[in-house]
Amino acid sequence: MTRMRSIHPLSEIALVVFLATLLGVAWNKTLLTDAWRGGTSQAAVVAQAAQAAEAVPMPVGLAQAKELHDSGQAVLVDARSADSFTKEHIAGALSLPLAAASGKKPPLPKSVTPDTIIIAYCNGFSCHDSMELGKLLIKAGYRQVFVFEGGLPEWRDAGYPTAGGAS
Amino acid sequence: MKRIDFVMVLRIALGGVFIYAAIPKIVDPVAFAGSVAAYRILPYFWNYVAAAVLPFLELICGVLLVLGIRVRTGALIIGALNLVFMVALASAIVRGLDIDCGCFRQGGEKTTPWIALARDAVFLAMTAAVLRYERIRAAQRF
């Protein structure tokens, strides 16, 4: 058994943690920069939300979003622009661009009642329109609003059906 | 000695589990950030920091355990990580969050917090065994 000079165990732990942090930050530099840019405004929103209690939609993951969508329990709502929606969207989703939803009553079909489960999505984790849209929908009186943060990219990567005239 | 073999197997298995857990998270940090965010513990940006750093910590410690280098350091960190995971899982159970544990492969079949908690308890016991043996071995050197 090779015997290595031992340094203080705590320093060794600190060294490993430091190394992991360095590697992790270097490896995910772009992602972290993106998250930070989106994060500053989001942090303020979270602080407000703590006061406004539960005005922020809950996140759902890919599997749950798919399950709710397939079983017809939830309506998927695309927060991106109408153009992007036309190009490609999750099959069966409704288009509700964030800009269009800013008015008094979001233009959703009558079949969507305040108790319908609504899942907002946009272009993945770096896109915050779905979260904003979710908040608007909650304000507008919809009670079961969720955000699928993985959005179209995660859905597409999973091989789930999309629709639109992309070609 | 039988006991030494057994602890060595435990050590390599534990290290292997953590390497196996780290790789999919390193490959897809965004999905892992989503899993971390689902716990609703950290503020927005810190979900990404955790998703960036945790997998590398798991990987390094896993490699240390498998190779048998600085075993105590690796095992101590892995033990601490396991405790953190268990607290997070328990808090998810208490708050009634129906989420995937996000422990290994991201997405796919859901592992409920209860199962993940039980699994982590096993890993923690393995870590304790490895640490105990390390202490005995260190004492025998002198």
Interface residues (C-beta under 8 A of the other chain):
Chain A: R3 M4 P9 E12 I13 V16 V17 L19 A20 T21 L23 G24 V25 W27 N28 L31 L32 A35 W36 G38 G39 Q42 A43 V46 M58 P59 G61 L62 A63 Q64 G124 F125 E149 G150 E154 A158
Chain B: I26 P29 V30 A31 A33 G34 S35 A37 A38 R40 P43 Y44 F45 N47 Y48 V49 A51 A52 V53 L54 P55 F56 L57 L59 I60 C61 L64 I69 R70 R72 T73 G74 L76 I77 D98 I99 D100 G107 G108 E109 K110 R141
